[in-house]
Amino acid sequence: MRSHYCGELRSGHIDQEVVLCGWVHRRRDHGGVIFVDLRDRDGLVQVVFDPDRADIFATAEQVRSEYVLRVVGRVRRRPAGTENEELATGEVEVLGTEVTVLNSAETPPMQLDEHGVEVSEELRLRYRYLDLRRPEMQQRLRVRSRITQMLRSFLDEHGFLDTETPILTKSTPEGARDYLVPSRVHPGEFYALPQSPQLFKQLLMMSGLDRYYQIARCFRDEDLRADRQPEFTQLDIEVSFMTEDELMGLMEEMIRTLFRTILDVELPDPLPRLTYAEAMRRYGSDRPDLRVPLELVDIADLLRDVDFKVFAGPAQDPEGRVAALRLPRGGELTRKEIDDYTKFVGIYGAKGLAYIKVNDWATKGRDGLQSPILKFLPDAAVEGIMTRTGAVDGDLIFFGADKANVVNEALGALRVKLGQDRGLMAEGWHPLWVVDFPMFERDAQTGRWMALHHPFTAPKEDQLDLLEETPGACQSRAYDMVLNGTEIGGGSIRIHREAVQRRIFCLLNISDEQAEDRFGFLLKALKYGCPPHGGIAFGLDRLVMLMTGAGSIRDVMAFPKTQSAACLLTSAPSQVDPAQLNELSLRVKLRA
Amino acid sequence: MRSHYCGELRSGHIDQEVVLCGWVHRRRDHGGVIFVDLRDRDGLVQVVFDPDRADIFATAEQVRSEYVLRVVGRVRRRPAGTENEELATGEVEVLGTEVTVLNSAETPPMQLDEHGVEVSEELRLRYRYLDLRRPEMQQRLRVRSRITQMLRSFLDEHGFLDTETPILTKSTPEGARDYLVPSRVHPGEFYALPQSPQLFKQLLMMSGLDRYYQIARCFRDEDLRADRQPEFTQLDIEVSFMTEDELMGLMEEMIRTLFRTILDVELPDPLPRLTYAEAMRRYGSDRPDLRVPLELVDIADLLRDVDFKVFAGPAQDPEGRVAALRLPRGGELTRKEIDDYTKFVGIYGAKGLAYIKVNDWATKGRDGLQSPILKFLPDAAVEGIMTRTGAVDGDLIFFGADKANVVNEALGALRVKLGQDRGLMAEGWHPLWVVDFPMFERDAQTGRWMALHHPFTAPKEDQLDLLEETPGACQSRAYDMVLNGTEIGGGSIRIHREAVQRRIFCLLNISDEQAEDRFGFLLKALKYGCPPHGGIAFGLDRLVMLMTGAGSIRDVMAFPKTQSAACLLTSAPSQVDPAQLNELSLRVKLRA
């Protein structure tokens, strides 16, 4: 039906007859001539209809925005002075010699031909098929397709087998709520949609598949915070007979190849690695944004004995932390700005935000500092803080003092916010691995041990003896890949011995009976020659979002859902016929 | 952890030190030496442990079938006379110099090292991780991965964008029952799992995506006949601005490339095409198996006036059919065999199976025929039948006389069965397109028109006028790709004009209100400049099954379900916590 895409015409096509199909992006009448910008997936080209061809001109006069046309015409150079440098096809235009209206269009509820016009996301989602016509959205879906293509080809070349795992499956305990699917054949029973293919990929290793990958749909029925979706996509990978170093090496090579191919960017080789402990100490986060040059500094030892409980208390608490965060040129901050940051850290549980402004330390010493808390700090503490933070005149030092997790969350978030607000972010891409995670963390409410990753993550071999004795000190063989403050991938070497798996279940307060009920098939499979294995999963939506510079994962999905997990385009979810529920042996019972 | 796969060692590796990881496929002790066949994804190699290395030998003595080992050793030529030609690695063996037991194994409930042992499918599914270790199953999953890889690379190269569509969506009316997913956030409302991404891919065309593909999971809650699965996979494709000929040309090029790449087979170029009418006439089926050389022959005109109601009735009925099927050398059939075929066609609703044995037509004419029905047939009819079927001495002619659909189904199935039973099947691959389908077929019970494909299939442009007048005569722009009697792909050009879509809904007895409720978003989208578009979907499981020679789609899926839609490995579906149902505002209400 066509010979070329609109967007591919260049001066090399001049004098060629072309057949184009596309949408009327804009129609202008000028000097008795009709100009139509015709748009397709590849871009725009200007089509000219002259009045001396009366029938064609008459048709062209009828077309409106978003009409679908088929145009036959001849490519010619635009008259001197009318070239459009902003358009890839701007040197040429097409003189229309035939035109067919393939379809008409009502006036769209959102304009597609202006950039400045801000449209509500609700309208964009409701008319997603119009929103997706915008070049920006087309580009994102196209890059997404190229990213998956490149990842697949890397893995294909490295002997990974693309293998599908079930969507209708048994509840997999990743910690979130499952979506359930009632069974008609087995009344009263339910499938669950997978939160990840975790156990199936482990079973594939026990099946001798050796290297598995899948671009897998995952489902979590969570209350949708910020930028989550009820269904999302991960690049899921598992291998046998590899150490974590071998696997991490291969995975970072894949990500380097991806960035080189798609963005022409060279990532560091090897990727830097940080231990969990160091990441928390320096950045207050296990997914540190290395673009921000600020770092947390521990000062508890300086403040243990000061006469200021806010500091001394956490400084003496084995689970407490007291840390400083130096903001270069932070002396410029206004009282209002400091108040706003105090509110900001409040979100993360911090009860306040102490600070010292360094006005003139160089010549005035202690008198050159300005702070409501200065009076509580003896000279030695002040000097220690100044030395350790390396603060100079014009800086400001923020403090956090609380349970370690509160300080880490508050100062960790503040660090990133300051980086953004104060224009301190370095350019470019700053990936790293975080390693040596603890096996367990204690649930704040129940005091019980919980798996930091998931219950199938292997402990370090040389710490197996510590498991029951000091679980909190035991480290796992997990690793996360972090890029510019976002965790893009996470994985681990898995437990491949039944006895170890049982010990972990036991530590996690999963009774033998529960373990049998939920993971009986796994425990059984571990008896029959399970190879050492491990894997990783990359969050594809987030990766594409970062690589396309999109502001939300919704902008890199064709048909995302709203925060209330609804599809505004198709009106899902919706009510169903009572007969359908009857077949499923179900009744709706709304709560009062 | 290893240097080579077991299966890749050849004489070129002799004298190299290698590190292997794998499973003990078989252990034999012979002449004081231990032989272990070590198995991994690539194959088997023989490892030898000599008693002169006491510690290694002691370890080797402990290993049993399916133990997981890491072996360091030196490759050497097998002693003359002990080579194993059946093994790819059979020229060499590895002298073990180190061995580590990475994991032990209990005695597996099914043997993996013998071919002849037949194991029940139930056991295979329950211990799928053991079943998948068998080289045959490994090979199938590997070929499946290569097939998807090749299909993707063809489509990537041709500008198709791999785009994901939602799994949690609104009911799509493909005719089968939906799987439902209760919403927690919207109590009493449900998502449906997609029976196909049909409407989303059409919306992507309206979004200007131009060329879309996806290897898409689809779900149908059907009573599982023969070889169906509740979830299955299709290669889903849609394009804009292409005629059916352009699209079919591209798709057959893809399938030709696939068969060339994977099987080194050259399929015909172009693929032959049959109209639906001709396929039904000659083969009684719209997915004819062209490997069977038998064809149906119409003989109603010869029998319209015979004094035998069984033939004359259907011959006079406008909806009837009387057809003959000649079986060369069918005179050999025993009475018992003919009885069995009579029962066989009964499955398809045929009330009997008349036949004529051609014993000696050449010299004896009518007296040389043998048949219970011969007495009803006048000479002219007999001569007509003999001429038209081309029967010769030794043949047998079967007859079908009933409503056309009964004759087609019965003789169509008999044709294939005879082909199989009598060794008449041609070798190789016999693909074709079936085209010119009717738009509608009449529901036998209600007498209402139903869409033969789906309600979004476009009618032929030059038959638009016939729609309301003679719907039964109206043909669609649909096309099916058929391979060796299996429909491997089906698609159509879609309706891209709102008015036509509304007329089709109307003809299908979908009221305006129902249309608005179920397809309102589609009808609305059609208003805003929908391009002409069409597509196709290939059944990936079936395609892989055919290409690997597997007997069932269950054998080309890693974790299939049983006929009652259960996963024997993980015990899904299963009961859930009442609290979960409560959160979903649901009660189970078992029927008495």
Interface residues (C-beta under 8 A of the other chain):
Chain A: M1 R2 C21 W23 R39 D40 R41 E66 Y67 V68 R70 L102 N103 S104 A105 E106 P108 Y127 R128 Y129 L130 D131 L132 R133 Q138 L141 R142 R144 S145 T148 Q149 R152 S153 D156 L161 D162 T163 E164 T165 P166 I167 L168 T169 K170 S171 R177 D178 Y179 L180 V181 P182 S183 R184 V185 H186 P187 G188 E189 F190 Y191 A192 L193 L199 F200 L203 L204 M206 S207 G208 L209 D210 R211 R217 F219 D221 D223 P230 E231 T233 S240 F241 M242 T243 E246 H496 R497 G520 F521 A525 K527 Y528 G529 C530 P531 P532 M557 A558 F559 K561 S564 A565 A566 C567 L569 T570 S571 A572 P573 S574 Q575 V576 Q580 E583 L584 S585 L586 R587 V588 K589 L590 R591
Chain B: M1 R2 C21 W23 R39 D40 R41 E66 Y67 V68 R70 L102 N103 S104 A105 E106 P108 Y127 R128 Y129 L130 D131 L132 R133 Q138 L141 R142 R144 S145 T148 Q149 R152 S153 D156 L161 D162 T163 E164 T165 P166 I167 L168 T169 K170 S171 R177 D178 Y179 L180 V181 P182 S183 R184 V185 H186 P187 G188 E189 F190 Y191 A192 L193 L199 F200 L203 L204 M206 S207 G208 L209 D210 R211 R217 F219 D221 P230 E231 T233 S240 F241 M242 T243 E246 H496 R497 G520 F521 A525 K527 Y528 G529 C530 P531 P532 M557 A558 F559 K561 S564 A565 A566 C567 L569 T570 S571 A572 P573 S574 Q575 V576 Q580 E583 L584 S585 L586 R587 V588 K589 L590 R591
